[in-house]
């Protein structure tokens, strides 16, 4: 059994890491390995004797805390380190606004793991914005992270890093960037867009107002579009998309929308029956929102004027 840490090469450490995490997860965390290097790692795993639990734990801790830095090359080739691998390093480059959006709707253990990686001032800044009940749960979880397996913590890092790649960049919060932010939010799904808008409202109320004027949602169309524009819009999309988009909408609003269609289309309209996946409903609503944006480009109406002309319900 292998027990002497000091006799391990970089290749041995990586082989142990692969054996503990599994090849798929390990390769998702260690980028840039060639096929030859992966074959060497596999061969090393097959050739190695059993490894003590204590040694496995030390290798995992070394990786987790960012000290695994050897180049994965021929054993004993003398090449210098490339620098530490830090699974949570991306968190330090994020603003408070991005961190809040990143952790929105995550489970308490995931939030606690992420906050544990931040410096104390940033950690407190995020905690102070949480609801008291949620804050209490996170604080309790922070006190018991030593019971979480290291491989689970590394897996959390990978998933959060991927999620973070889809968040708007900090520069997009700059004053005067309302149009760019509105365009980005328009590409998000409904739940993600709502979370991001809430974050923006909390962090920059003035910019939020500007963005809100430019972000068009399906609900905005139903609440703010006058009958004439609503008629032209709904008449320009397929009935199948319209009926799917109206799934879950109050019947009074549905009647108003359908009542604006030509009589022939009213007769052809059939409501969607039975439960439907939220994704399908959201996709249908995006079709209508996209068509409304096209109408605006063609000069049918001015979105900013329309959205600013009546009472806005936040």
C-alpha positions in Angstrom: 0.0 0.0 0.0 1.3 3.5 -0.9 1.5 5.7 2.2 4.5 8.0 1.6 3.4 11.3 0.1 6.9 12.6 -0.5 7.6 9.8 -3.0 4.7 10.6 -5.2 5.3 12.3 -8.6 2.8 14.8 -10.2 1.6 11.9 -12.4 0.9 9.7 -9.4 -1.0 12.5 -7.7 -3.2 13.1 -10.8 -3.8 9.3 -11.1 -5.0 9.2 -7.4 -7.2 12.2 -8.1 -8.7 10.4 -11.1 -9.3 7.3 -9.1 -11.1 9.2 -6.3 -13.2 11.5 -8.4 -13.7 9.3 -11.5 -12.3 10.1 -14.9 -15.3 12.1 -16.2 -15.3 14.6 -13.3 -11.6 14.8 -13.0 -11.2 15.7 -16.7 -13.9 18.3 -16.4 -11.8 20.0 -13.7 -8.4 19.6 -15.3 -8.5 21.0 -18.7 -6.2 20.6 -21.7 -5.1 16.9 -21.2 -4.0 15.2 -24.4 -5.0 11.7 -25.2 -1.5 10.6 -24.6 -1.5 12.1 -21.1 -4.9 10.5 -20.3 -3.5 7.1 -21.4 -0.5 7.6 -19.1 -2.8 8.4 -16.2 -4.9 5.3 -16.8 -1.8 3.2 -17.0 -0.5 4.7 -13.8 -3.8 3.9 -12.1 -3.5 0.2 -13.2 0.1 -0.1 -12.1 -0.2 1.6 -8.7 -0.6 -0.4 -5.5 -3.5 0.5 -3.2 -3.4 3.9 -1.7 -4.1 4.6 2.0 -7.2 6.7 2.8 -5.0 9.3 4.6 -3.0 9.8 1.4 -6.1 10.0 -0.8 -7.5 12.6 1.5 -4.2 14.6 1.4 -4.2 14.6 -2.4 -7.8 15.8 -2.5 -7.1 18.5 0.0 -4.1 19.6 -1.9 -6.2 19.9 -5.1 -9.1 21.6 -3.2 -6.9 24.3 -1.7 -5.1 25.0 -4.9 -1.7 23.5 -4.4 -1.8 20.8 -7.1 0.4 22.5 -9.7 2.7 19.9 -11.4 2.7 19.6 -15.2 1.3 16.2 -16.2 4.3 15.0 -18.1 6.8 12.2 -18.0 7.6 11.2 -14.4 10.7 13.0 -13.2 11.1 15.2 -16.2 12.0 18.2 -14.1 9.6 20.7 -15.6 8.5 23.6 -13.5 5.0 24.1 -12.1 2.4 25.9 -14.1 0.7 27.4 -11.1 -2.0 26.3 -8.7 -5.4 24.9 -9.8 -8.1 26.7 -7.8 -11.6 25.3 -8.3 -13.3 28.3 -6.8 -11.0 31.1 -8.1 -13.7 32.4 -10.4 -15.8 33.5 -7.4 -13.2 36.1 -6.4 -13.6 37.8 -9.8 -17.4 38.2 -9.4 -19.2 41.2 -8.1 -21.7 41.0 -5.3 -24.5 41.3 -7.9 -23.2 38.4 -9.9 -22.7 36.3 -6.7 -26.3 36.9 -5.6 -27.6 35.9 -9.1 -25.3 32.9 -9.1 -26.5 31.5 -5.8 -30.2 32.4 -6.3 -32.4 29.2 -5.9 -29.4 27.0 -5.0 -29.7 24.6 -2.1 -28.4 25.8 1.3 -25.3 23.5 1.3 -24.3 24.8 -2.1 -24.6 28.4 -0.9 -22.6 27.6 2.2 -19.8 25.9 0.2 -19.6 28.9 -2.1 -19.6 31.5 0.7 -16.9 29.6 2.5 -14.5 30.4 -0.4 -15.0 34.2 -0.1 -13.2 36.6 2.1 -15.0 37.6 5.3 -16.2 41.1 4.1 -17.7 39.8 0.8 -19.2 36.8 2.6 -20.9 39.2 5.1 -22.1 41.4 2.3 -23.9 38.5 0.6 -25.3 37.2 3.9 -26.7 40.6 4.9 -28.9 40.5 1.8 -30.5 37.2 2.6 -33.8 36.7 4.3 -33.3 36.1 8.1 -34.5 32.5 7.8 -32.2 31.6 4.9 -29.3 33.4 6.5 -29.7 31.3 9.7 -29.7 28.0 7.7 -26.6 29.1 5.7 -24.7 30.0 8.9 -25.5 26.7 10.5 -24.4 24.9 7.3 -21.1 26.9 7.2 -20.3 25.4 10.6 -20.6 21.8 9.4 -18.8 21.9 6.1 -16.1 19.6 7.4 -18.5 16.8 7.1 -18.9 17.3 3.3 -16.8 15.0 1.2 -14.1 16.9 -0.7 -15.1 15.3 -4.0 -18.6 16.7 -3.5 -17.1 20.2 -2.9 -15.0 20.0 -6.1 -18.1 18.9 -8.0 -20.0 22.0 -6.7 -17.2 24.2 -7.9 -17.5 22.8 -11.4 -21.2 23.3 -11.6 -21.1 26.8 -10.2 -18.3 27.8 -12.6 -20.4 26.6 -15.6 -23.5 28.5 -14.3 -21.4 31.6 -13.7 -20.3 31.6 -17.4 -23.9 32.5 -18.4 -24.2 35.5 -16.1 -23.9 39.0 -17.6 -20.4 40.5 -17.0 -19.8 43.3 -14.4 -19.2 45.9 -17.1 -22.8 45.5 -18.2 -23.9 47.1 -15.0 -22.3 50.4 -16.1 -24.6 53.5 -16.5 -25.9 53.9 -20.0 -25.7 50.1 -20.7 -29.5 49.6 -20.3 -30.0 48.4 -23.9 -27.2 45.9 -23.7 -28.5 44.5 -20.4 -32.1 44.4 -21.8 -30.9 42.4 -24.8 -29.1 39.9 -22.6 -32.1 39.5 -20.3 -34.2 38.9 -23.4 -32.2 35.8 -24.1 -32.7 34.3 -20.6 -35.5 32.0 -19.6 -38.3 33.7 -17.6 -37.2 32.6 -14.1 -33.6 33.6 -14.7 -34.6 36.9 -16.1 -36.8 37.6 -13.1 -34.0 36.8 -10.7 -31.5 39.0 -12.6 -34.0 41.9 -12.7 -34.6 41.6 -9.0 -30.8 41.7 -8.4 -30.5 44.8 -10.6 -33.4 46.5 -8.8 -31.7 45.9 -5.4 -28.2 47.0 -6.6 -28.9 49.8 -9.0 -32.5 51.1 -8.9 -31.9 53.9 -11.5 -30.4 51.5 -14.0 -33.2 49.0 -13.2 -35.8 51.6 -14.3 -34.0 52.2 -17.6 -33.6 48.5 -18.3 -37.3 47.8 -17.3 -38.3 50.3 -20.0 -36.5 48.2 -22.6 -37.1 44.7 -21.5 -40.2 43.3 -23.1 -41.8 40.3 -21.5 -44.9 38.3 -22.4 -46.7 39.7 -19.3 -45.8 43.3 -20.5 -47.5 42.6 -23.8 -50.7 41.4 -22.1 -50.7 44.3 -19.6 -49.6 47.3 -21.7 -50.3 46.7 -25.4 -53.5 48.4 -26.6 -56.0 46.4 -28.5 -54.9 47.6 -31.9 -51.3 46.6 -31.5 -52.3 43.4 -29.7 -54.5 42.5 -32.6 -51.8 43.0 -35.2 -49.3 41.1 -33.1 -51.4 38.0 -32.3 -52.6 37.9 -35.9 -49.0 37.6 -37.1 -48.1 34.5 -35.2 -49.2 30.9 -35.6 -52.3 29.9 -33.7 -50.5 26.9 -32.2 -47.8 29.2 -30.6 -50.5 31.6 -29.4 -52.6 28.9 -27.7 -49.5 27.4 -26.0 -48.4 30.9 -24.9 -51.8 31.4 -23.3 -51.5 28.3 -21.1 -51.9 29.3 -17.5 -53.1 32.8 -18.3 -56.3 34.1 -16.6 -59.4 33.4 -18.7 -60.4 37.1 -18.8 -57.1 38.0 -20.4 -57.3 35.0 -22.8 -60.7 36.2 -23.9 -59.4 39.7 -24.6 -56.5 38.4 -26.7 -58.6 36.0 -28.7 -61.3 38.6 -29.1 -58.8 40.7 -31.0 -58.2 38.0 -33.6 -60.1 38.0 -36.9 -63.4 36.0 -36.6 -62.0 33.2 -38.8 -59.0 32.7 -36.4 -61.2 33.0 -33.4 -63.2 30.1 -34.7 -60.0 28.1 -35.3 -58.5 28.8 -31.9 -58.3 25.8 -29.6 -56.9 26.1 -26.0 -54.1 23.7 -25.0 -55.5 21.1 -22.7 -53.7 19.2 -20.0 -50.4 19.9 -18.3 -47.5 21.0 -20.5 -43.8 21.4 -19.8 -42.9 25.0 -18.7 -40.2 25.1 -21.3 -42.7 24.6 -24.1 -44.9 27.4 -22.8 -41.9 29.7 -22.4 -40.7 29.0 -25.9 -44.1 29.9 -27.3 -44.1 33.1 -25.4 -40.7 34.0 -26.7 -42.0 33.6 -30.2 -44.6 36.3 -29.5 -42.1 38.6 -27.7 -39.7 38.2 -30.6 -42.4 39.1 -33.1 -43.3 42.2 -31.0 -39.7 43.3 -31.1 -39.7 42.9 -34.9 -42.8 45.1 -35.1 -41.1 47.7 -33.0 -38.1 47.7 -35.4 -40.5 48.2 -38.3 -41.9 51.3 -36.6 -45.3 49.9 -35.5 -44.8 51.3 -32.0 -42.1 52.7 -29.6 -41.6 50.3 -26.8 -40.1 52.9 -24.4 -43.0 55.2 -24.9 -45.5 52.4 -24.5 -43.9 51.0 -21.3 -43.6 54.5 -19.8 -47.1 55.6 -20.6 -48.9 53.7 -17.9 -48.5 52.4 -14.4 -45.8 49.8 -14.1 -46.4 46.8 -11.8 -43.1 45.7 -10.3 
